[in-house]
Amino acid sequence: MNTQSFSLEVSAAIGAVTAEYVLPEKPACLMTLAHGAGAGMYHPFMVSLATALAEVGIGTMRFNFPFTEGKKGRPDTPAVAHATIAAALNRAHADHPLLPLFAAGKSFGGRMTSQYLAEHPRSEVKGIVFYGFPLHPPGKPGTERAEHLKRIKLPMLFLQGTKDDLATWDLIYSVCSSLFKARLVQLEGVNHAFKAGKKDVMVLLVAATKDWMLR
């Protein structure tokens, strides 16, 4: 397994952020992996996920959003987040043009990734993986945040816990049922942080991701 940290230039106005490849010896594909609103690319969940994916042949590029890089509490505006995702996809494809490229994110990172791809379709991106799509704020069920997903023609994988307070199960099920090539994986008893007692949720996430990508 090869780990390579580097500086990812977003734009002259925004500046650069920290990024890191975690690549198996012979990667089958490569996936950009954006973090959530509450933690950066070095959060234990993000590091563990990248490591576990590499162990099954999936390379990743994690990166910070500018608000995390600058140690600010408030998440970036969509425009800044989208620019960062675009930079990550550009760099990943330029560095590894022969590898199938996927885009993914945890919570906020997944939603910003899909918003960007809804507005800017990219032929090199083969699909999107959502590690907990944040469908609505806690205690305020709704589906407005999913409207842009209808414009995406890529295959999409939703990994969702049944106890996720940011995605009421009946609502996320309804949303995914209406989407083009969407696959919803139900993680029983799992919350938005992908915790469920002593259950090893990481194993489930990695297996579902690998299975979907092989298809």
N, C-alpha and C positions, 0 to 999 in steps of 0.2 A: 504494500500500500504506500502511495506517495502523497505527501502533503506539501502544498506549496502556497505560501501566503504572498500577497502582492497588493499593490495599490491600484484601485480601479478608478479611472478618470470618468466622471459622469458628464461634466461640461465645464466650460470656462467659468460660468457663473456660479455653478453649484460646487465645483471642486472635486476632490477625490475621496473615496471611502476604502476601508479595508475589505479585502476579499480573500478567499482561500479555496483552492482545489483540494479535494480528497479523492484520489483516483486509485482504483485497483490496478494490478499489473497489466491486465488486459480488459479494459472497460468495454461493456457491451453497448453503453449509451452514456450520455451526459445530461445532467439536470441542474438548472439553476434553482437555488433554494433560498427563498426570501424569509426573513424572520418576522415574528409578530410585533404587535404594538408595545408589548410590555417587556421585551427582552431582545438583546442583540444576537449576532451570529455566534457568539461564544457561550450562549446559554447551554447548560448541560444537555437539554433535550435536542438542540440543534446539532451539537457536536456528536452526541450518541447516534442520532439519526444518520448523519453523514457517514460515520464510521461503519454502522451496521449495513447501510446500503452498499458501501464499497466492498464489504465482505461477500456480497452476492453479485458483484460485477457491475454495479451502478455507480458511476462517478458523479460527484456533485461539485457545484461552485456556490458556496455560501458568501454572503456579502452583507455589510451593514447598510442601512438606510442613513442618509445624512443626519437625521435627528439623533440617531444612536451614536454615530461617529462624533458628533458635537456634544454628546452628553446632555441633550435636551429632553425634557419630559414629554413634550407634546409631539405626536407623530407628524411627519411631513404632510404637506398638502398633496393631493393626488398628482398634480403636475410634477412635483419633485420626485415622488415615489415612482411614477411612471418613467421618468427620465433615467432613474437609477436602474430600473428593471431593463430598460432598453439597452443601457450600457453593459449590463451583465450578459444579456443575450448576445450582443454584438461581440463581446470579448470571448465568450465561450465558443461561439461558432467560428470566430477567426482563429482561435488557438487549436481547435479540434474539429475541422470542417468535415471530416469523414465519419464522425460519430453521430448517431441519431440524437437530436436535441429535444429535451423536454423542459417545461417550466413548472415550477412548484413553489408553494409557500405555506407557512404556518399562519393561520388566521388572517390578520391584516395583510401579511405578505402575499397570501394566496389571492385575496380579494383585489389588491392592487395589481397583481400580475394579470388576473383575468380582465380587469378594467382596461389595462394597457392593450392586451391582445384583442379585446373587442373593438377597440378603436384603430389598432394597427396590426392587422393580420400579417403573419410572417410564415412563409412557406417552409422555412427550415425547422420550425417548431412543430413537433409531432403530436403533442398533447399537453394537458395541464393536470397537475396533481394538487388537490387541496387537502392539507393536513388540518382539518377542522375549519370549514368555511363559516365565517361569522355572519350568519344570516340576519341577525337582529341584535340589538342591545339586550342585556340581561333583563328579564321581566317585561319586555316589550315585544311580543311576537309580531312578526310581519315578514313580508317577502320583497320589499322594495329594493333591498341591496342585491337581489338576484336578477333584476330586470335586464342588466347588461349581458348576462349569460346567454340570453336568447339569440344574441348576435354572433356568438362564437360557433364556428363550424368544426372545431377540433374535438377529438375525443377528450373526455374529462373524467377524472377519478376523484370521488368524494369519499374521504375516510372520516367517518363521523361517529361519535359516541352517543349512546342513547340518553346520557345524562349531561349532555352539552347544553349549558344554559344560554349559549349564544346561537343555538339552532334547535328549536323545538322539533322533535323527531317527525311528527306528522307534517310539518311545514317543509323541512328539508327533503323528506320523501316525495312530497308533492312537486317541489321544484325540480328535483332530479328526474322524475318521471316525465316531465314535459320537455326535457332538453335533448338535443341532438347528441347521440353517442355518449351519454353520461352513464357512469357506473357508480352506484352508491354501495359502500361497504359499511354494514352495521356492526358497531363495536359495543356489545352489550355491557351496560354498567359503567361505561367510560365517560369521563367528563371532558371539558374543553382543553384541559392541560394533559390529556391522555393518561389519566391516572384512574385506577379502579382497584383499590386495595392492593393485594399482592400479585395481581395479574400482570404478566409480562406483556404489556401492550406493544412495546417496540417490536417484538417478534411478529406480531400481527400486522403492524404497519408495513414492515419491510416485506413480508411475504405477499401481502396484497399488492404492494407497489410492483414488485418483481413479476408477479403473475399477470397483472394488467399490462405491463410494458411488453412482455413476451407475446401477448396477443396482438 
